[in-house]
Amino acid sequence: MTPRVIGQDHAIRDFVEASRSGRLHHAWLLTGPRGVGKATLAWAIARWLLSGAESDDLSVPADAPAARRLAALSEPNLQLVRRPWDDKAGRLSAQITVDEIRRLLSFFHLSAAEGGRRIAIIDAADEMNLAAANALLKVLEEPPKDALILMIAHQPARLLPTIRSRCRTLRLNPLTPDLMTRALDGLGMDEDADALAALSDGSVGEALRLSGQDGLTRYQQIVDLFATLPRMDRLAAAKLSDAAAGRAGAEGDPFDLTITLLDRFLTRTARAGLMGAPLPQAARGEGALLARLSPDDRAARDWADAQARLSARARAGRAVNLDPAALVMDMLTELAHLAPAQSALPTKS
């Protein structure tokens, strides 16, 4: 558990004020992009409440008894709800099942006699199947006394409207570039902090994923490949495509990483054209390349349309087990035809 919440002062302030008002809502929905600190905030809230701390920023001494119990996942007044392990498949289930919500009900009922606040963290609520969502709705309609439910949601629109309407929302925002750099420096990633901050769109979680999967090296390969337009280097394109066909492992899925980075490149290309100003560089030569490929609004719209269309097509093809290398090569080939005439101009270093 990361103990510090960075860059979400507005959300912390809203919760602390609600708690001190004496009218703390029984259910909170923590929303925002992946990796911006939703789970970190949920655990910080639980630690703050269960320790009885009075700080304005949810800080709790590390040696506080509740903090030690939470760090050891042994706090009796907290229940964590997440996707269960599937013994037959040898992996986590795709969804949170109704059995997990039934266990939550048992937690509330069994601990009620002991008194005191009881907290549940659902991570993530948008992973519940319909039966689980309906079971949770009954809890929200008749909340147990002194119970608090913290629901993390990456895609809150996937939740039942009746669930959303019974929750108070805390919206977490992507971190600004300076806060991202500070957060990554604090994690010992100062050497690549600026590039990771530029590439991860304000998400510390995404920056950690990219760092762990050597994403900066792969992104540099994409930038170098597109620098060869309008005559795309076919050997370099084939090398990038073949790398996407590797086996998924502990470090992640190489196809997903490649498509994610292509998405990010196309989004940044479109953004550069719309802004008419350089973006912070995530790779060597990227700034000049984006200016060349996307010199105006019209080119920016073309790149944005291509990103939405081609990414969806590639992911749909992978979902039905089409060859990942072929999917990436098809995407690259179509993007090569999209490059405007400006791509023939020399790239500045």
Secondary structure, DSSP 8 states (H G I E B T S, - for coil): ------S-HHHHHHHHHHHHTT---SEEEEESSTTSSHHHHHHHHHHHHHHT---SS----TTSHHHHHHHTT--TTEEEE---EETTTTEE-SSB-HHHHHHHHHHHHHHHTT-S-EEEEEETGGGB-HHHHHHHHHHHHS--TTEEEEEEESSGGGS-HHHHTTSEEEE-----HHHHHHHHHHTT--TTHHHHHHHTTT-HHHHHHHHHTTHHHHHHHHHHHHTTTTS--HHHHHHHHHHTTS--BTTB-HHHHHHHHHHHHHHHHHHHHHHTS----SSTTHHHHHHHH--SHHHHHHHHHHHHHHHHHHHHHHHTT--HHHHHHHHHHHHHHH--GGGGS----
